[in-house]
Amino acid sequence: TVDEDGLMIGVSGKMGYGYHLKGTDYFLRDDAGIESFFGELKKFLNQVREGITLSFHRRLSRGNPDLLRSYEAGIPKDDPLAQSIIQAKLEDFNRQRLVKKELFLFESFSETQKNTGNSKHGVLSKESHEQALKVLKDTESLITSAFKSLEIHIERLTKPEIVHEYFVKLNPGLS
């Protein structure tokens, strides 16, 4: 399930949050900038608590209407020549089949106690739930501060975004 705060809780008792990442392209930087990035990333990964699972997901989609709209919005509406040039450029961009790249990070943690019955699923006590929630919030804080120094903007996914993301993954033909 996914609660209103975006907390995902699986049947096994594993809990987690999802994040949308936006940042700069470090491969356009010089060697010192790339080396600094990897040093900061290594420092971050060494601070992640044992038992936390970090999972990066990349989504590629054809077209990039947001980019095209922002490009078009910067052109004066009263200049017919500029409008015709922009229209030709937009048609060319569409023919090139722009690719929109998005990166997501999912963190998860489990504080389950094994059930003594025949169930294969873990049981999550109230204390375990609260402890796992604290660990996730602490990890979120670590992620936010580390990624800020890496110039990566992080935004927690909302319930509708998480549901949509998993619907697309589980039903690619219907998405």
C-alpha positions in Angstrom: 0.0 0.0 0.0 0.9 3.7 -0.3 -0.2 6.1 2.4 -0.9 9.8 1.7 2.6 10.8 2.7 4.1 8.6 -0.1 5.2 5.9 2.3 5.1 2.5 0.6 4.5 -0.6 2.8 4.9 -4.0 1.3 3.2 -7.3 2.4 6.6 -8.4 3.8 6.8 -5.4 6.1 9.4 -3.6 4.0 8.8 0.2 3.9 10.2 2.9 1.7 9.9 6.2 -0.1 10.5 7.1 -3.8 12.1 10.3 -5.1 12.4 12.1 -8.4 16.0 13.3 -9.1 17.0 16.2 -11.2 20.6 17.4 -11.7 23.4 18.5 -13.9 25.2 16.4 -16.4 28.6 15.8 -14.8 30.1 14.3 -17.9 30.2 17.8 -19.3 32.5 18.9 -16.5 36.3 18.8 -16.4 38.2 15.9 -14.7 38.4 17.7 -11.4 34.6 18.2 -11.3 33.9 14.5 -12.1 36.5 13.4 -9.5 34.8 15.6 -6.9 31.4 14.2 -7.8 32.6 10.6 -7.3 34.3 11.5 -4.0 31.1 13.1 -2.7 29.1 10.1 -3.9 31.4 7.6 -2.2 31.2 9.6 1.0 27.4 9.5 0.9 27.3 5.8 0.2 29.6 5.1 3.1 27.2 6.9 5.4 24.1 4.9 4.4 22.9 2.7 7.3 23.2 -1.1 7.0 19.8 -2.6 6.0 18.8 0.3 3.7 18.3 -0.6 0.1 18.8 2.2 -2.5 17.5 1.5 -5.9 17.9 3.8 -8.9 15.4 3.6 -11.8 15.7 5.4 -15.1 12.8 6.1 -17.3 13.1 7.1 -21.0 10.1 8.5 -22.9 9.8 9.7 -26.4 9.2 13.4 -26.9 9.7 16.2 -24.3 6.7 18.5 -24.4 7.8 20.4 -21.4 11.1 21.4 -23.0 9.3 22.3 -26.2 6.7 24.5 -24.4 9.4 26.3 -22.4 11.3 26.9 -25.6 8.3 28.2 -27.4 7.3 30.4 -24.4 10.5 32.4 -24.7 9.6 33.7 -28.2 7.8 37.1 -28.6 4.2 36.5 -29.9 4.1 39.7 -31.9 7.0 38.8 -34.3 5.7 36.7 -37.2 9.2 35.9 -38.5 10.3 34.6 -35.1 7.2 32.6 -34.8 7.7 30.9 -38.2 11.3 30.1 -37.4 10.3 28.7 -34.0 7.6 26.6 -35.6 10.1 25.1 -38.1 12.5 24.4 -35.2 9.8 22.7 -33.2 8.8 20.5 -36.1 12.5 19.6 -36.6 12.8 18.8 -32.8 9.7 16.5 -33.1 11.2 14.7 -36.1 14.4 14.1 -34.2 12.4 12.2 -31.6 13.6 13.9 -28.5 14.1 11.6 -25.5 13.1 12.6 -22.0 15.3 11.0 -19.3 14.1 10.8 -15.8 15.9 9.3 -12.8 14.2 8.0 -9.6 15.6 6.8 -6.3 13.7 4.3 -4.1 14.9 3.7 -0.5 13.5 0.9 1.5 14.1 -0.7 5.0 12.6 -3.6 6.9 12.2 -4.1 10.6 10.1 -7.3 10.5 9.8 -10.0 13.0 9.0 -13.5 11.7 5.5 -14.8 12.4 5.4 -18.1 14.2 2.4 -19.2 12.2 2.4 -20.7 8.7 2.4 -17.3 7.0 5.5 -16.5 4.9 5.0 -12.8 5.5 6.7 -10.8 8.3 4.8 -9.2 11.0 5.4 -5.5 11.7 4.8 -4.4 15.3 4.0 -0.8 16.1 7.5 -0.3 17.6 9.1 -1.8 14.5 7.0 0.4 12.3 8.0 3.5 14.2 11.7 2.5 14.2 11.6 1.8 10.4 9.9 5.1 9.8 12.6 6.9 11.8 15.4 5.1 9.9 13.7 6.1 6.6 13.4 9.7 7.6 17.0 9.8 8.8 18.1 8.3 5.5 16.0 10.8 3.6 17.7 13.6 5.5 21.1 12.1 4.6 20.1 11.8 0.9 18.8 15.3 0.8 22.0 16.9 2.3 24.4 14.7 0.2 22.5 15.3 -3.0 22.4 19.0 -2.4 26.2 19.1 -2.3 26.2 17.1 -5.6 23.8 19.6 -7.2 21.1 17.1 -7.5 17.5 18.2 -6.7 15.5 15.6 -4.9 11.7 15.6 -4.5 9.7 12.9 -2.7 7.1 11.2 -5.0 3.5 11.6 -4.0 1.0 8.8 -3.7 -0.4 9.3 -7.2 3.1 9.5 -8.7 4.1 6.2 -7.1 0.9 4.5 -8.1 1.4 5.7 -11.7 5.1 4.6 -11.7 4.3 1.1 -10.6 1.2 0.9 -12.9 3.5 1.7 -15.9 6.1 -0.9 -14.8 3.5 -3.6 -14.2 1.3 -2.8 -17.2 3.5 -1.4 -20.0 1.0 -2.2 -22.7 -1.8 -0.2 -21.0 0.2 2.8 -19.9 
